[in-house]
Amino acid sequence: MLEGNFVEKREKLAKDPIFQTYLFYFLIQTTAVFYVGDLHSQWKYLESQIGFIVLPLVLCSTTHVDENSIKKIMRFFNILIASACTYCLIVSFIAYLHTNNTEILFYHHLVSPLGHHAVYFSVFVFFNLLYLLLRLNWKQLSHFSLIFQSCLVGYYFVFLILLSSKLILIIIFVFLLASIVRYILSNTQKWKAFAILFILVLIFTAIISIDNPVKERFNNIRKANLTQLLDKKYNPGTSFTGADFRLLLWRLTYEILRDKHSLITGVGPTNSQPFLKAKYLSLNMYAGGQKPGDQGFLSYNCHNQFLQSWLQSGLLGVFSLFFWNIIWIRKIQQRKDLMLYGIMLTLFAFLFTESVFMRQYGMVLYTVFPLLFFYGGKKATVIPDGTS
């Protein structure tokens, strides 16, 4: 607002397809919220989602975001994330010394001192890692800066292993493998790439061969019991793997929409969680109560943003979400920016494993980072065309 130029901003936003996709999705949610439900819940939901349109409104129209702004923002963000990681490690290590329980050093336990979510925090750390690898001019760094930034990259990599997000670890492995192959094909000093590949294989071998919480999380995928997904009732003690539970949610979401005759329109954002809660209870799934604040499955959402959008806003919500991502993909293909590719492909994969927009973390991830680098990243690290 201090910048002024409101007429110019309005004209700029009116011609911007990226802003229009954010606006379209937000309007779909705004319309859906008034289907059914009490007025207080409706306005409370809208309040929680308002940042989803305000942040794009600012970042798509401002003229004060450029490459230098990004450098300053990411420098401070790196300091904050590195400090947060160090704080979590110190607190968790002290707790480990008292309990001798190694699980405290991994996954949700690791970021519990911040009250954060391990998977979302993994995405924040991974974006920092991407920035260091793709946007820093390593050839121009001083000797001290080169050592410091290399240590920071290694620090983030180790912390991401401890956070144990299967999605992010798979993305990192694919990203590193693709980078190594590209380096081998385009560079004469192939021994460096083979050395990194050898280290990567050693780390991967250690993770899958030594008993540790990271290995256990990947092993849970093989323990999936698909036969129980069609059961009409469960014992409160029935456990589910992450894959099991996400597949079960497809069935439960369809049954809710079918029973409420809302396959096309959805049930409305404020009704989605109450209906899911009622469904969990009808199936006799664990409802918590073993300790204060324990709600068992009752607080679990769809764990898939496409599924969540279908439940909340119907087919129009799913269409608007797909349309939005297609626009982003087309824009990034025109820009050929590796940083944007990494951000958006990670976020797109994230939509299939979490209901990203049900958390403020997710709204920030899907607005600030892609928009910041799209509108401010003039000096992009581009995908080589074979001439490098």
C-alpha positions as CSV (number, residue, x, y, z in Angstrom):
1,M,0.0,0.0,0.0
2,L,2.9,2.3,0.7
3,E,4.2,1.8,-2.9
4,G,1.0,3.3,-4.3
5,N,0.5,3.0,-8.1
6,F,-2.8,1.1,-7.5
7,V,-4.1,1.6,-11.0
8,E,-0.9,0.1,-12.4
9,K,-1.0,-2.7,-9.9
10,R,-4.6,-3.5,-10.8
11,E,-3.8,-3.6,-14.5
12,K,-0.8,-5.8,-13.8
13,L,-2.7,-8.3,-11.7
14,A,-5.6,-8.4,-14.3
15,K,-3.1,-9.6,-16.9
16,D,-1.2,-12.0,-14.6
17,P,-2.4,-15.7,-15.1
18,I,-0.5,-16.8,-12.0
19,F,-2.3,-14.4,-9.7
20,Q,-5.6,-15.3,-11.4
21,T,-5.1,-19.0,-10.6
22,Y,-4.5,-18.1,-6.9
23,L,-7.6,-15.8,-7.0
24,F,-9.7,-18.5,-8.7
25,Y,-8.8,-21.2,-6.2
26,F,-9.5,-18.8,-3.3
27,L,-12.9,-17.8,-4.7
28,I,-13.8,-21.4,-5.0
29,Q,-13.0,-21.9,-1.3
30,T,-14.9,-18.7,-0.4
31,T,-18.0,-19.9,-2.2
32,A,-17.8,-23.4,-0.8
33,V,-17.5,-22.3,2.8
34,F,-21.1,-21.0,2.7
35,Y,-22.7,-24.3,1.7
36,V,-23.6,-25.5,5.2
37,G,-22.3,-24.7,8.7
38,D,-22.5,-22.1,11.4
39,L,-21.5,-18.5,10.7
40,H,-18.7,-18.5,13.2
41,S,-17.0,-21.5,11.7
42,Q,-17.4,-20.1,8.2
43,W,-15.7,-16.7,9.0
44,K,-13.0,-18.4,11.1
45,Y,-12.1,-20.6,8.1
46,L,-12.0,-17.6,5.8
47,E,-9.8,-15.7,8.3
48,S,-7.4,-18.7,8.3
49,Q,-7.2,-18.7,4.5
50,I,-6.9,-14.9,3.8
51,G,-3.1,-15.0,3.6
52,F,-3.6,-17.3,0.6
53,I,-4.7,-14.4,-1.5
54,V,-3.0,-11.5,0.3
55,L,0.5,-12.9,-0.2
56,P,0.1,-13.4,-4.0
57,L,-1.6,-10.0,-4.2
58,V,1.6,-8.4,-2.8
59,L,4.2,-10.5,-4.5
60,C,2.6,-10.5,-7.9
61,S,2.2,-6.7,-8.0
62,T,5.2,-5.3,-6.1
63,T,8.2,-3.8,-7.9
64,H,10.5,-4.1,-4.9
65,V,11.4,-7.8,-5.3
66,D,14.6,-8.4,-7.3
67,E,17.6,-10.7,-7.2
68,N,19.3,-8.6,-4.4
69,S,16.1,-8.8,-2.3
70,I,16.1,-12.5,-2.7
71,K,19.7,-12.7,-1.6
72,K,19.0,-10.7,1.6
73,I,15.8,-12.7,2.3
74,M,17.4,-16.0,1.8
75,R,20.5,-15.0,3.8
76,F,18.3,-14.3,6.9
77,F,16.1,-17.3,6.2
78,N,19.2,-19.5,6.2
79,I,20.3,-18.0,9.5
80,L,16.9,-18.7,11.0
81,I,16.6,-22.3,9.7
82,A,20.2,-23.2,10.7
83,S,19.5,-21.7,14.2
84,A,16.3,-23.7,14.4
85,C,18.0,-26.9,13.4
86,T,20.8,-26.4,15.9
87,Y,18.3,-25.6,18.7
88,C,16.3,-28.8,17.9
89,L,19.5,-30.9,17.9
90,I,20.7,-29.5,21.2
91,V,17.4,-30.0,23.0
92,S,16.9,-33.5,21.4
93,F,20.4,-34.6,22.3
94,I,20.0,-33.5,25.9
95,A,16.8,-35.5,26.0
96,Y,18.6,-38.5,24.5
97,L,21.3,-38.4,27.2
98,H,18.5,-38.7,29.8
99,T,16.5,-41.4,28.1
100,N,18.9,-43.2,25.8
101,N,16.1,-43.3,23.3
102,T,17.4,-42.7,19.7
103,E,13.9,-42.0,18.4
104,I,14.1,-38.6,20.0
105,L,16.7,-37.6,17.4
106,F,14.5,-38.4,14.5
107,Y,11.3,-37.3,12.7
108,H,8.6,-35.4,14.7
109,H,10.5,-35.8,18.0
110,L,13.4,-33.8,16.5
111,V,11.4,-30.7,15.8
112,S,9.0,-31.0,18.7
113,P,10.9,-28.3,20.6
114,L,9.6,-25.9,18.0
115,G,6.1,-27.4,17.9
116,H,6.7,-27.9,14.1
117,H,5.8,-30.7,11.7
118,A,8.8,-32.8,10.5
119,V,7.6,-33.1,6.9
120,Y,6.8,-29.4,6.5
121,F,10.0,-28.4,8.2
122,S,11.9,-30.8,5.8
123,V,10.5,-28.8,2.8
124,F,11.7,-25.5,4.3
125,V,15.2,-27.0,4.9
126,F,15.2,-28.5,1.4
127,F,14.4,-25.2,-0.2
128,N,17.3,-23.6,1.6
129,L,19.5,-26.5,0.4
130,L,18.4,-25.9,-3.2
131,Y,19.1,-22.2,-2.9
132,L,22.7,-22.9,-1.7
133,L,23.3,-25.5,-4.4
134,L,21.7,-23.7,-7.3
135,R,21.9,-19.9,-6.6
136,L,25.2,-19.4,-5.0
137,N,28.1,-18.5,-7.3
138,W,30.5,-21.1,-5.8
139,K,33.4,-20.1,-8.1
140,Q,33.4,-16.5,-6.7
141,L,33.3,-17.5,-3.0
142,S,36.3,-16.8,-0.8
143,H,38.2,-19.7,0.7
144,F,36.5,-19.2,4.1
145,S,33.0,-18.8,2.5
146,L,33.5,-21.9,0.4
147,I,34.3,-24.0,3.5
148,F,31.4,-22.4,5.5
149,Q,28.8,-22.9,2.7
150,S,30.0,-26.5,2.1
151,C,29.6,-27.3,5.8
152,L,26.1,-25.7,5.7
153,V,25.1,-27.8,2.8
154,G,26.4,-31.0,4.6
155,Y,24.6,-29.9,7.8
156,Y,21.3,-29.5,6.0
157,F,21.7,-32.8,4.3
158,V,22.3,-34.6,7.6
159,F,19.4,-32.8,9.2
160,L,17.1,-33.9,6.4
161,I,18.1,-37.5,7.0
162,L,17.3,-37.1,10.7
163,L,13.9,-35.5,9.8
164,S,13.2,-38.8,7.9
165,S,10.6,-37.4,5.4
166,K,10.3,-40.2,2.8
167,L,9.1,-37.8,0.2
168,I,12.0,-35.3,0.6
169,L,14.6,-38.0,0.9
170,I,13.5,-39.6,-2.4
171,I,13.4,-36.1,-4.1
172,I,17.0,-35.4,-2.8
173,F,18.2,-38.8,-4.0
174,V,16.7,-38.2,-7.5
175,F,17.9,-34.6,-7.6
176,L,21.5,-35.6,-6.7
177,L,21.5,-38.5,-9.1
178,A,20.2,-36.4,-12.0
179,S,22.8,-33.7,-11.1
180,I,25.6,-36.2,-11.1
181,V,24.6,-37.7,-14.5
182,R,24.3,-34.2,-16.0
183,Y,27.7,-33.3,-14.7
184,I,29.3,-36.5,-16.1
185,L,27.8,-35.8,-19.5
186,S,28.8,-32.1,-19.6
187,N,32.2,-32.0,-17.8
188,T,35.6,-33.3,-18.4
189,Q,36.5,-33.8,-14.7
190,K,34.2,-36.8,-14.3
191,W,36.1,-38.1,-11.2
192,K,34.4,-35.5,-9.1
193,A,31.0,-36.7,-10.1
194,F,32.0,-40.3,-9.6
195,A,33.4,-39.4,-6.1
196,I,30.1,-37.8,-5.1
197,L,28.1,-40.7,-6.6
198,F,30.3,-43.1,-4.5
199,I,29.6,-41.2,-1.3
200,L,25.9,-41.1,-2.2
201,V,25.8,-44.8,-2.6
202,L,27.6,-45.3,0.7
203,I,25.1,-43.1,2.6
204,F,22.2,-44.9,0.9
205,T,23.7,-48.3,1.7
206,A,24.2,-47.3,5.4
207,I,20.6,-46.1,5.7
208,I,19.1,-49.4,4.3
209,S,21.5,-51.8,6.0
210,I,21.8,-50.4,9.5
211,D,18.8,-50.5,11.9
212,N,17.6,-46.9,12.3
213,P,14.3,-44.9,12.4
214,V,14.8,-43.8,8.8
215,K,15.1,-47.4,7.5
216,E,12.0,-48.3,9.6
217,R,10.0,-45.6,8.0
218,F,10.8,-46.9,4.5
219,N,10.2,-50.5,5.7
220,N,6.6,-49.5,6.7
221,I,5.8,-49.1,3.0
222,R,6.4,-52.9,2.6
223,K,4.3,-53.7,5.6
224,A,1.1,-52.3,4.0
225,N,-1.9,-54.5,4.6
226,L,-4.3,-53.7,1.8
227,T,-6.8,-56.3,2.7
228,Q,-8.0,-54.4,5.8
229,L,-8.9,-51.3,3.8
230,L,-12.3,-52.7,3.0
231,D,-13.2,-53.7,6.5
232,K,-16.5,-52.3,7.8
233,K,-15.3,-52.0,11.4
234,Y,-11.9,-51.8,13.1
235,N,-10.5,-52.4,16.5
236,P,-9.3,-49.2,18.3
237,G,-6.0,-50.9,18.5
238,T,-5.7,-51.4,14.7
239,S,-2.6,-49.7,13.3
240,F,-2.1,-48.4,9.8
241,T,1.1,-47.7,7.9
242,G,1.2,-44.2,6.2
243,A,0.4,-45.8,2.9
244,D,-2.4,-47.9,4.3
245,F,-4.0,-44.9,6.0
246,R,-3.8,-42.6,2.9
247,L,-5.4,-45.3,0.7
248,L,-8.1,-45.7,3.4
249,L,-8.8,-42.0,3.2
250,W,-9.7,-42.3,-0.5
251,R,-12.4,-44.7,0.4
252,L,-13.7,-42.7,3.4
253,T,-13.8,-39.5,1.4
254,Y,-15.7,-41.1,-1.4
255,E,-18.2,-42.6,1.1
256,I,-18.8,-39.3,2.8
257,L,-19.4,-37.5,-0.5
258,R,-21.6,-40.3,-1.7
259,D,-23.7,-40.4,1.5
260,K,-24.1,-36.6,1.5
261,H,-24.9,-36.6,-2.2
262,S,-22.1,-34.1,-2.7
263,L,-19.8,-35.8,-5.2
264,I,-19.9,-32.8,-7.5
265,T,-20.3,-29.9,-5.0
266,G,-18.3,-31.1,-2.0
267,V,-19.5,-30.8,1.6
268,G,-17.9,-27.4,2.3
269,P,-14.6,-26.6,4.1
270,T,-16.1,-26.2,7.6
271,N,-17.9,-29.5,7.3
272,S,-15.0,-31.7,6.0
273,Q,-13.3,-32.4,9.3
274,P,-16.6,-33.0,11.3
275,F,-17.7,-35.5,8.7
276,L,-14.3,-37.3,8.7
277,K,-14.4,-37.4,12.5
278,A,-17.9,-39.0,12.4
279,K,-16.6,-41.5,9.9
280,Y,-13.6,-42.5,12.0
281,L,-16.0,-43.0,15.0
282,S,-18.4,-45.1,13.0
283,L,-15.6,-47.4,12.0
284,N,-14.5,-47.7,15.7
285,M,-11.0,-46.3,14.9
286,Y,-8.8,-45.1,17.7
287,A,-10.3,-41.9,19.2
288,G,-7.5,-41.0,21.6
289,G,-7.9,-40.4,25.3
290,Q,-4.7,-42.1,26.5
291,K,-3.2,-38.7,27.4
292,P,-4.3,-35.0,27.4
293,G,-4.8,-33.7,23.9
294,D,-4.7,-37.1,22.3
295,Q,-7.5,-37.3,19.7
296,G,-6.2,-40.4,17.9
297,F,-7.4,-40.4,14.3
298,L,-10.1,-37.7,14.9
299,S,-7.9,-34.8,14.0
300,Y,-6.6,-36.4,10.8
301,N,-7.5,-34.7,7.5
302,C,-7.4,-36.2,4.0
303,H,-3.6,-36.1,3.8
304,N,-3.9,-35.3,0.1
305,Q,-4.7,-31.8,-1.1
306,F,-6.5,-33.0,-4.2
307,L,-8.7,-35.3,-2.0
308,Q,-9.1,-32.5,0.5
309,S,-10.2,-30.1,-2.3
310,W,-12.7,-32.7,-3.6
311,L,-14.2,-33.2,-0.1
312,Q,-14.4,-29.4,0.6
313,S,-15.2,-27.9,-2.8
314,G,-16.2,-30.7,-5.1
315,L,-15.0,-31.3,-8.6
316,L,-14.6,-27.5,-9.2
317,G,-12.1,-27.4,-6.4
318,V,-10.1,-30.2,-7.8
319,F,-10.2,-28.7,-11.3
320,S,-9.0,-25.3,-10.0
321,L,-6.1,-27.0,-8.2
322,F,-5.0,-28.9,-11.3
323,F,-5.4,-25.8,-13.5
324,W,-3.3,-23.8,-11.1
325,N,-0.5,-26.3,-11.2
326,I,-0.6,-26.5,-15.0
327,I,-0.2,-22.7,-15.3
328,W,2.8,-22.9,-13.0
329,I,4.4,-25.7,-15.0
330,R,3.9,-23.8,-18.3
331,K,5.5,-20.6,-16.8
332,I,8.5,-22.5,-15.4
333,Q,9.1,-24.3,-18.7
334,Q,9.3,-20.8,-20.3
335,R,11.7,-19.6,-17.6
336,K,13.9,-22.8,-17.5
337,D,14.9,-22.1,-13.9
338,L,16.3,-25.1,-12.0
339,M,15.4,-23.4,-8.7
340,L,11.8,-23.0,-9.7
341,Y,11.7,-26.5,-11.1
342,G,12.9,-27.9,-7.8
343,I,10.4,-25.8,-5.7
344,M,7.3,-26.5,-7.8
345,L,8.0,-30.2,-8.4
346,T,8.6,-30.7,-4.7
347,L,5.3,-28.8,-3.9
348,F,3.4,-30.7,-6.5
349,A,4.5,-34.1,-5.1
350,F,3.7,-32.7,-1.6
351,L,0.1,-32.2,-2.6
352,F,-0.3,-36.0,-3.0
353,T,0.9,-36.8,0.5
354,E,-0.4,-33.9,2.7
355,S,-3.4,-31.6,2.8
356,V,-1.0,-28.7,2.4
357,F,-3.4,-25.8,2.6
358,M,-4.8,-26.9,5.9
359,R,-1.8,-25.5,7.6
360,Q,-0.3,-22.0,7.6
361,Y,3.1,-23.6,6.8
362,G,1.7,-25.0,3.6
363,M,0.1,-21.7,2.5
364,V,3.5,-20.0,3.0
365,L,5.3,-22.7,1.1
366,Y,3.0,-22.5,-1.9
367,T,2.9,-18.7,-2.1
368,V,6.0,-17.0,-0.9
369,F,8.7,-19.3,-2.3
370,P,7.5,-19.9,-5.9
371,L,6.3,-16.3,-6.3
372,L,9.5,-14.8,-4.8
373,F,11.8,-16.7,-7.2
374,F,9.5,-16.3,-10.2
375,Y,9.1,-12.5,-9.9
376,G,12.5,-11.7,-8.4
377,G,14.8,-14.3,-9.9
378,K,16.1,-12.4,-12.9
379,K,19.5,-14.1,-12.8
380,A,18.2,-17.7,-12.9
381,T,20.3,-20.8,-12.9
382,V,19.0,-22.2,-16.2
383,I,18.9,-25.7,-17.5
384,P,21.8,-26.0,-20.0
385,D,20.9,-26.4,-23.7
386,G,23.9,-28.6,-24.4
387,T,26.4,-25.8,-25.1
388,S,27.8,-25.7,-21.6
